[in-house]
């Protein structure tokens, strides 16, 4: 799939290159009852920043759909 560049929300606002294929294959943890017809694209995916320990990279469904 495609790689996209997104900034983390940490102090340094580091640019992270995210491969959408590997981000969508991560194990998902459900905190409520699962829908009988789940959407293959989650509402959001939160990944750790590659540069700093405090930052997180947040991928929303809209960002993923725009870059597929």
C-alpha positions as CSV (number, residue, x, y, z in Angstrom):
1,X,0.0,0.0,0.0
2,X,0.9,3.6,0.2
3,X,3.2,5.3,2.8
4,X,2.1,8.6,4.2
5,X,3.9,11.2,6.3
6,X,2.2,12.4,9.5
7,X,3.4,14.6,12.4
8,X,3.3,13.3,16.0
9,X,1.5,15.2,18.7
10,X,4.6,15.4,20.9
11,X,6.7,18.4,21.7
12,X,9.0,18.0,18.7
13,X,6.1,17.4,16.2
14,X,8.3,14.8,14.4
15,X,7.4,13.6,10.9
16,X,6.7,9.9,10.8
17,X,6.4,7.8,7.7
18,X,3.6,5.3,8.1
19,X,2.9,2.3,5.9
20,X,-0.9,2.0,5.7
21,X,-0.8,-1.7,5.0
22,X,1.1,-2.5,8.3
23,X,-1.0,0.0,10.3
24,X,-4.2,-1.7,9.3
25,X,-2.9,-5.2,10.1
26,X,-2.2,-4.4,13.8
27,X,-4.2,-6.2,16.4
28,X,-7.3,-4.3,17.5
29,X,-8.6,-4.2,21.1
30,X,-12.3,-3.7,21.4
31,X,-13.6,-2.0,24.6
32,X,-17.3,-2.5,23.8
33,X,-19.5,-5.0,22.1
34,X,-18.4,-5.7,18.5
35,X,-20.7,-4.7,15.7
36,X,-22.0,-7.7,13.6
37,X,-20.8,-5.9,10.5
38,X,-17.6,-4.1,11.4
39,X,-16.1,-1.5,9.1
40,X,-12.7,-2.8,7.9
41,X,-11.2,0.7,8.6
42,X,-11.3,1.7,12.3
43,X,-12.3,5.1,13.4
44,X,-8.7,5.9,14.4
45,X,-5.4,4.2,14.9
46,X,-2.9,5.5,17.4
47,X,0.7,4.6,16.9
48,X,3.8,5.6,18.9
49,X,6.2,8.2,17.4
50,X,9.4,6.8,15.9
51,X,11.5,9.7,17.2
52,X,10.2,10.5,20.7
53,X,8.7,8.6,23.6
54,X,5.9,11.1,24.4
55,X,4.4,11.6,20.9
56,X,1.7,9.6,19.3
57,X,0.7,9.5,15.6
58,X,-3.0,9.5,15.1
59,X,-4.5,8.1,11.9
60,X,-8.2,8.9,11.4
61,X,-10.6,7.0,9.1
62,X,-10.7,10.1,6.8
63,X,-6.9,10.2,6.5
64,X,-6.8,6.5,5.6
65,X,-9.6,6.7,3.0
66,X,-7.9,9.8,1.4
67,X,-4.6,7.9,1.0
68,X,-5.9,4.5,-0.2
